[in-house]
Amino acid sequence: MIIGVPKEIKDHESRVGVTPAGVKALVEQGHKVLVEHDAGVLSAMPDDEYQAAGAEIVGSAHDVWRLSEMIVKVKEPVEKEYRHFREGLVLFTYLHLAPLTGLTDSLLASSVTGIAYETVRDRTGGLPLLTPMSEVAGRMSVQVGAAYLEKEHGGRGVLLGGVPGVAPGNVCIIGGGIVGTNAAKIALGMGAKVTLIDLNLNRLRELDDIFNGRVFTVASNSYNIERAVCEADLVIGGVLIPGAAAPKIVTRAMVEKMKRGAVIVDVAIDQGGCIETAHPTTHSNPSYEVNGVVHYCVTNMPAAVPNTSTLALTNATFPYVLKLARLGAKAAISEDKGIAEGVNTYNGVLTYAAVATAQNREWQPVTSLVS
């Protein structure tokens, strides 16, 4: 198979879809890898390392897309990349289609097989390709929130860890999954008071054990959420429904009651956000204020640490890249139920129920299309 690795062009997106180590493994198995010039340079992976691993360096994104049978990316294509779509192309990347009707339209119109990292499942039902970036984003959310609490960024001027004689800052984390757990680790490490909210009482029991009672666990309902966010200096949104639009857990009315200069970091913004006042931002223009509350809603947070993020992501994605390259998309989808779960579009048909629900479209299971 010919695998293409284009340079990411989303705002300040500095990760890359395949590492030189991955190129070497693919080439050793008889595949051809086309890497766009400087695709990995911002992840500290220059062209000469790719060439040494056996890749062919290609000067333009147009040629990478045109010549490749499968494109391996990091982030969902932006509008200027839609022109590269064509029938028979396999696209393996984060897609986050639920809030992106334009991208969905284009993938369907061009009959691209779109396999989304965020909906691939493993044998336990987990989300192995979402987990590493959720770990990065969860840990980053506290770092970012701590910085935006500084007065120069519009924050309240609160040091999360406090000092002797001064109470620490309050961090409210909504969602006890991968993002929330990793955010709690960093917030506790910085000395903050941490409240973690989740619907699942068994998960709250697990988190109470994991953190040895140092995290205040709270059952999710509108009353508890309002109390927690109103007391918080930093609110982190980490709610996930795989492949679907995130539910609005924190309402505009709740935000209006928050402290002036408090900070919201909505990690769920890729799926539309779980804070009603949140809208997507970029690394170039990352924050804005609503009712005096600072909102940080960058859709590709892990791109700020591209070396770590690229290595963490490709550790997880690469076995799937190898299988898709070895078997071809149709056979891999037929053989591997986890990859089949990742397929969001196939030959002009929408194949993921949660996206169909979010966009009010018809859909069909991909298994009925490849059988």
Salt bridges, closest charged atoms under 4 A:
GLU8 OE1 - LYS73 NZ 2.75
ASP11 OD2 - HIS12 ND1 3.37
GLU13 OE2 - ARG15 NE 2.79
GLU28 OE2 - LYS24 NZ 2.55
ASP38 OD2 - HIS37 NE2 3.26
ASP47 OD2 - HIS37 ND1 2.60
GLU56 OE1 - LYS32 NZ 3.53
ASP63 OD1 - ARG66 NH2 3.05
GLU76 OE2 - LYS10 NZ 2.64
GLU76 OE1 - LYS75 NZ 3.34
GLU81 OE2 - LYS73 NZ 3.73
ASP105 OD1 - ARG361 NH2 2.53
GLU118 OE2 - HIS96 ND1 3.98
GLU206 OE1 - ARG203 NH1 2.91
GLU226 OE2 - LYS257 NZ 2.83
ASP233 OD1 - ARG156 NH1 2.57
ASP233 OD1 - LYS259 NZ 3.40
ASP270 OD1 - LYS75 NZ 3.35
ASP270 OD2 - HIS96 NE2 3.53
GLU335 OE2 - LYS323 NZ 3.79
ASP336 OD2 - LYS323 NZ 3.07
